[in-house]
């Protein structure tokens, strides 16, 4: 980057930060005056205003594109021996991998350990897939009061925004042009992801803005994706429903600071074509809440349009169906399906999105290719489309090709991908 470009970049960065602070200050003044944060007009209905990003994305992604969540950080043996091959054979062109901040910079500010991340970036390039890193799990030194032993260690926000922004910029600079996108955190509308406190969409937007500016300063072509929000029928203090949380993000000025809206779309008990209003009917036995279905994504998209943000695409960062009705997982048992139905629903979800959500739907990431060490005691085990690599290991590592394939994997592999 030449000097003039660097100066322009720094000027734009400062302008964005100042604008964000002014917006935040205005919101605080209104709250201090006894008003709830709401539209700047003071009315109960938001006035949609187009707010393009400062580093606009060029063109659109295919609608949809095919992705899967992977867990390759700790076990390169499993990744190389099996998982990368299965990803290619199934036709996935996107993968999402967690990049835990504390695994890279946990030893202290500026003390980096890049080996695992470098390996995954290298392997994704060899496989010819687009890589998305999910950035989360902060080191304890990044909290405003790091000596407080009551923090939910390595799991929660909030942290100091400038520290997270600096980390995001450092990662994006290292992998400029090699990592396609970055998801900024995961499910911040849950208290367990917000240090056990009531989730705060304004606080999340401050962190999103810091990461956006940092990433785009280092790699303007990288995609910034919002945290996938958890569809939940629960309210405060355990959670804020995803619709309310997204509305709070828009009211806090989120629109200029991301390229793709990240959502989660578990199907629960309903087939992918079932409408939210049907699921909301308690007589249908599908959960009684309109968020308990794949098509709840349409509710979130409608909210985007209401806020004038319709030009952006949606990325489904996690979706799938659970297959265990075991007493070990009582919170999941009510919506369990068979492994065969899981595969059928995943294929139909991709097809529904292609037929009904184009052109606004972007990459869709199946949950999941499992961590090699997961066992049935992990609830994530039952969302997986293949067995964990070491599941069923017979003691001969040299000849072991990994755990078996499940019907869901075979169904996705065989489906037509437009």
C-alpha positions in Angstrom: 0.0 0.0 0.0 1.5 3.4 -1.0 1.6 6.4 1.3 -1.4 8.2 -0.2 -3.5 5.0 0.0 -2.5 4.4 3.6 -3.4 8.0 4.5 -6.8 7.6 2.8 -7.4 4.3 4.6 -6.5 5.8 8.0 -8.7 8.8 7.3 -11.7 6.6 6.4 -11.1 4.4 9.4 -11.1 7.5 11.7 -14.2 8.8 10.0 -16.0 5.6 10.6 -15.0 5.4 14.2 -16.0 9.0 14.9 -19.4 8.4 13.2 -20.0 5.3 15.3 -19.1 7.2 18.5 -21.5 10.0 17.6 -24.3 7.5 16.9 -23.6 5.7 20.2 -23.5 9.1 22.0 -26.9 10.0 20.6 -28.4 6.7 21.7 -27.0 7.1 25.2 -28.4 10.6 25.5 -31.9 9.4 24.6 -31.7 6.5 27.1 -30.5 8.9 29.7 -33.5 11.1 29.1 -35.8 8.1 29.8 -36.4 7.1 26.2 -36.0 3.6 24.8 -33.6 3.3 21.9 -35.7 3.6 18.8 -35.8 5.2 15.3 -34.1 8.5 15.1 -37.4 10.1 14.0 -38.8 9.3 17.4 -41.6 7.2 15.9 -42.4 3.6 16.7 -41.9 2.5 13.1 -38.3 2.6 11.6 -37.8 4.8 8.6 -35.8 2.7 6.1 -32.6 4.4 4.9 -30.2 2.7 2.5 -26.8 2.4 4.2 -24.2 0.9 1.9 -20.9 -0.4 3.4 -17.9 1.8 3.1 -16.1 -1.0 1.3 -18.9 -2.4 -0.8 -18.8 -6.0 -2.0 -18.3 -6.4 -5.7 -21.0 -8.4 -7.3 -23.2 -11.1 -5.7 -22.4 -14.7 -4.6 -24.3 -17.6 -6.2 -27.6 -18.2 -4.7 -27.1 -20.5 -2.8 -23.6 -21.7 -2.4 -22.8 -24.9 -0.6 -20.8 -24.9 2.7 -20.2 -26.9 5.8 -18.9 -26.3 9.3 -15.6 -28.1 10.0 -13.5 -28.8 13.1 -9.9 -29.2 12.0 -8.0 -27.1 14.5 -6.6 -29.8 16.8 -6.4 -32.9 14.5 -4.6 -32.4 11.2 -4.4 -36.2 10.9 -8.1 -36.6 10.6 -8.4 -33.5 8.3 -5.9 -34.8 5.8 -6.7 -38.5 6.0 -10.5 -38.0 5.5 -12.3 -34.7 6.0 -10.8 -32.6 3.1 -11.5 -35.5 0.7 -15.1 -35.8 1.9 -15.6 -32.1 1.5 -14.4 -32.2 -2.1 -16.4 -35.4 -3.0 -19.6 -33.9 -1.6 -19.3 -30.8 -3.7 -18.9 -28.3 -0.8 -17.2 -25.1 -2.0 -17.2 -23.2 1.3 -16.0 -24.3 4.8 -16.3 -22.5 8.1 -13.8 -23.1 10.9 -13.6 -21.5 14.3 -10.6 -19.3 14.9 -10.5 -19.0 18.7 -8.8 -15.8 19.6 -7.3 -17.3 22.8 -5.7 -20.1 20.7 -3.8 -17.5 18.7 -3.1 -14.7 21.1 -3.9 -16.3 24.5 -0.3 -15.9 25.9 -0.6 -12.2 25.9 -1.0 -9.1 23.6 1.1 -9.5 20.5 2.3 -13.1 21.4 0.9 -15.1 18.4 0.7 -18.8 17.6 -0.1 -19.2 14.0 0.7 -22.8 13.2 -2.8 -24.3 13.2 -4.4 -21.4 11.4 -1.6 -21.4 8.7 -2.2 -25.1 8.1 -5.9 -24.7 7.7 -5.5 -21.8 5.3 -2.9 -23.8 3.3 -5.2 -26.9 3.1 -8.2 -24.9 2.1 -6.3 -23.4 -0.8 -5.2 -26.9 -1.9 -8.8 -28.1 -1.7 -10.0 -25.1 -3.8 -12.7 -24.0 -1.3 -13.6 -20.6 0.2 -12.6 -20.4 3.9 -14.5 -18.5 6.5 -13.0 -18.1 10.0 -15.4 -17.6 12.9 -13.7 -15.4 15.3 -14.7 -15.8 19.0 -13.5 -17.1 22.4 -11.4 -14.2 23.7 -8.3 -14.4 26.0 -9.0 -13.3 29.5 -6.6 -10.4 29.2 -9.0 -8.8 26.6 -11.8 -8.2 29.1 -12.2 -4.8 30.7 -11.5 -6.3 34.1 -9.3 -9.4 33.4 -8.7 -10.1 37.0 -12.4 -10.9 37.6 -12.5 -14.7 38.1 -16.3 -14.7 37.5 -15.9 -14.4 33.7 -17.3 -17.3 31.6 -13.7 -18.2 30.5 -13.0 -18.2 26.8 -16.6 -18.0 25.8 -18.2 -14.6 26.3 -18.3 -11.0 25.2 -18.1 -8.2 25.8 -14.4 -7.4 25.5 -12.6 -4.1 24.8 -13.7 -3.3 21.2 -10.3 -1.9 20.2 -8.5 -5.0 21.2 -10.9 -7.2 19.2 -10.5 -4.9 16.2 -6.7 -5.0 16.4 -6.8 -8.8 16.5 -9.2 -9.0 13.5 -6.9 -6.6 11.6 -3.9 -8.7 12.4 -5.5 -11.9 11.2 -6.9 -10.3 8.0 -3.5 -8.8 7.2 -1.8 -12.1 7.6 -4.3 -13.9 5.3 -5.0 -11.1 2.9 -6.5 -12.5 -0.3 -6.5 -16.1 1.1 -9.4 -16.1 3.6 -12.8 -15.3 2.0 -14.6 -14.1 5.0 -14.8 -13.6 8.8 -17.8 -14.2 11.0 -17.7 -11.9 14.0 -18.7 -14.0 17.0 -21.5 -16.5 17.4 -24.9 -16.2 19.0 -24.4 -13.0 21.0 -28.1 -12.9 21.7 -27.6 -15.6 24.3 -26.5 -14.7 27.8 -24.0 -17.5 27.8 -22.2 -15.7 25.0 -22.4 -12.4 26.7 -20.5 -13.2 30.0 -23.7 -14.5 31.5 -25.3 -11.0 31.4 -28.3 -9.8 29.5 -27.3 -9.7 25.8 -26.7 -6.2 24.4 -27.1 -5.6 20.7 -25.6 -2.1 20.9 -22.5 -3.5 22.6 -22.2 -6.1 19.9 -22.4 -3.4 17.2 -19.5 -1.7 18.8 -17.5 -4.9 18.5 -18.7 -5.5 15.0 -17.7 -2.0 13.9 -14.2 -2.4 15.3 -13.8 -5.8 13.5 -15.2 -4.5 10.3 -12.9 -1.5 10.1 -9.9 -3.6 11.1 -10.6 -6.4 8.6 -11.3 -4.0 5.7 -8.3 -1.9 6.5 -6.1 -5.0 6.1 -8.1 -6.8 3.4 -10.8 -4.8 1.7 -12.0 -7.8 -0.4 -12.6 -10.0 2.6 -16.3 -10.5 3.6 -17.4 -9.5 7.0 -20.3 -11.6 8.3 -22.4 -10.9 11.4 -22.6 -13.4 14.2 -25.1 -16.1 13.5 -28.1 -15.4 15.8 -29.7 -18.2 17.7 -33.4 -18.7 17.0 -34.9 -19.1 20.4 -38.3 -19.0 22.1 -36.6 -17.8 25.3 -36.5 -14.2 26.5 -34.5 -12.3 29.0 -32.5 -12.9 31.0 -31.3 -16.0 29.2 -31.6 -14.6 25.7 -33.0 -12.0 23.5 -35.1 -13.4 20.6 -33.2 -13.1 17.3 -35.8 -10.8 15.7 -35.6 -8.4 18.6 -31.8 -8.6 18.7 -31.5 -7.9 15.0 -33.8 -4.9 15.3 -31.6 -3.6 18.1 -28.5 -4.1 15.9 -30.1 -2.0 13.2 -31.2 0.7 15.6 -27.6 0.8 16.9 -26.3 1.5 13.4 -25.0 -1.9 12.4 -25.9 -1.7 8.7 -22.6 -0.1 7.4 -20.4 -2.6 9.2 -21.0 -5.9 7.5 -21.3 -7.5 4.1 -23.4 -10.6 4.8 -26.1 -11.0 7.5 -25.2 -14.2 9.4 -28.2 -16.3 10.6 -28.8 -19.7 12.0 -31.6 -21.9 10.7 -32.0 -25.2 12.5 -35.1 -27.0 11.2 -36.2 -28.4 14.6 -39.0 -30.8 14.0 -40.4 -29.2 10.8 -39.7 -30.1 7.2 -37.8 -27.3 5.4 -40.9 -26.1 3.4 -43.1 -25.6 6.5 -44.0 -22.0 7.0 -43.4 -20.2 10.3 -47.1 -19.5 10.9 -47.8 -23.3 10.7 -45.0 -24.0 13.2 -46.4 -21.3 15.5 -49.8 -23.2 15.7 -49.6 -25.2 18.9 -52.0 -27.8 17.5 -49.4 -28.8 14.9 -47.0 -30.2 17.5 -44.0 -28.4 16.0 -42.9 -26.3 18.9 -45.5 -23.6 18.9 -43.1 -20.7 18.0 -42.4 -19.4 14.5 -38.7 -19.4 15.0 -38.7 -23.2 15.3 -38.3 -23.8 11.5 -35.9 -23.4 8.6 -38.1 -20.7 7.0 -37.7 -18.4 10.0 -35.0 -17.0 7.8 -37.7 -15.3 5.8 -38.8 -13.3 9.0 -35.3 -12.1 9.4 -35.0 -11.2 5.7 -38.2 -9.1 6.0 -36.7 -7.2 8.8 -33.6 -6.4 6.6 -35.9 -5.0 4.0 -37.8 -2.9 6.5 -34.5 -1.3 7.4 -33.5 -0.6 3.8 -30.8 -3.3 3.8 -32.2 -5.5 1.0 -29.2 -5.1 -1.3 -27.2 -7.4 1.0 -27.3 -11.2 0.9 -27.9 -13.5 3.8 -25.4 -16.3 4.8 -26.9 -19.2 6.8 -23.9 -20.0 9.1 -25.5 -23.1 10.6 -28.5 -25.2 9.7 -29.5 -28.8 10.0 -31.6 -31.4 11.9 -30.8 -33.3 15.1 -31.1 -37.1 15.2 -31.1 -38.2 18.9 -34.1 -38.6 21.1 -32.0 -39.8 24.0 -32.6 -38.8 27.6 -29.0 -37.5 27.6 -30.1 -34.6 25.5 -33.6 -33.7 26.7 -33.5 -30.2 25.2 -33.1 -31.7 21.8 -35.1 -34.9 22.0 -38.5 -33.3 21.1 -37.3 -32.4 17.6 -35.2 -35.4 16.7 -35.6 -37.0 13.3 -34.2 -40.2 11.8 -30.8 -40.1 10.0 -32.6 -40.7 6.7 -35.0 -37.8 7.3 -32.1 -35.6 8.2 -30.5 -36.2 4.9 -33.7 -35.7 3.0 -34.4 -32.4 4.8 -30.9 -31.1 4.2 -31.3 -31.7 0.4 -34.8 -30.1 0.4 -33.5 -27.1 2.3 -30.9 -26.4 -0.3 -33.5 -26.8 -3.0 -36.1 -24.6 -1.3 -33.5 -21.8 -0.9 -32.5 -22.1 -4.6 -36.1 -21.9 -5.7 -37.5 -19.3 -3.3 -34.7 -17.2 -1.9 -32.6 -16.3 -4.9 -30.9 -13.9 -5.3 -30.7 -12.8 -1.7 -29.5 -16.0 -0.2 -25.7 -16.6 -0.2 -23.6 -19.4 1.2 -25.4 -22.0 3.4 -23.3 -23.9 5.9 -24.5 -27.3 7.1 -23.9 -28.1 10.7 -21.6 -30.1 10.7 -18.5 -32.2 9.9 -17.7 -33.2 13.4 -14.8 -32.7 15.7 -12.8 -36.0 15.4 -13.1 -36.6 19.2 -16.8 -36.1 19.7 -18.8 -38.9 21.2 -22.6 -39.4 21.7 -22.4 -37.5 24.9 -21.8 -34.3 22.8 -25.1 -33.0 21.5 -23.2 -31.8 18.4 -22.5 -35.4 17.5 -26.2 -35.8 16.5 -26.2 -33.0 14.1 -23.2 -34.4 12.1 -23.4 -35.7 8.6 -20.6 -38.2 9.1 -19.3 -40.0 12.1 -16.4 -38.3 14.0 -13.1 -39.5 12.6 -12.1 -41.6 15.7 -15.6 -43.0 16.3 -15.3 -46.8 16.0 -11.5 -46.8 16.0 -10.2 -50.3 16.0 -6.6 -49.6 17.3 -4.8 -49.7 14.0 -4.1 -46.1 13.1 -2.1 -46.9 9.9 -5.1 -48.7 8.3 -7.9 -46.6 9.9 -9.8 -44.5 7.3 -12.0 -42.7 9.8 -15.6 -43.1 11.1 -18.4 -44.0 8.7 -20.6 -41.9 6.5 -24.1 -41.1 7.5 -27.2 -41.0 5.2 -27.1 -37.1 5.3 -23.6 -37.0 3.7 -24.6 -39.5 1.0 -27.8 -37.4 0.2 -25.8 -34.2 -0.1 -23.1 -35.8 -2.2 -25.7 -37.1 -4.7 -28.0 -34.1 -4.9 -27.9 -31.8 -8.0 -26.1 -28.5 -7.2 -27.2 -25.8 -9.7 
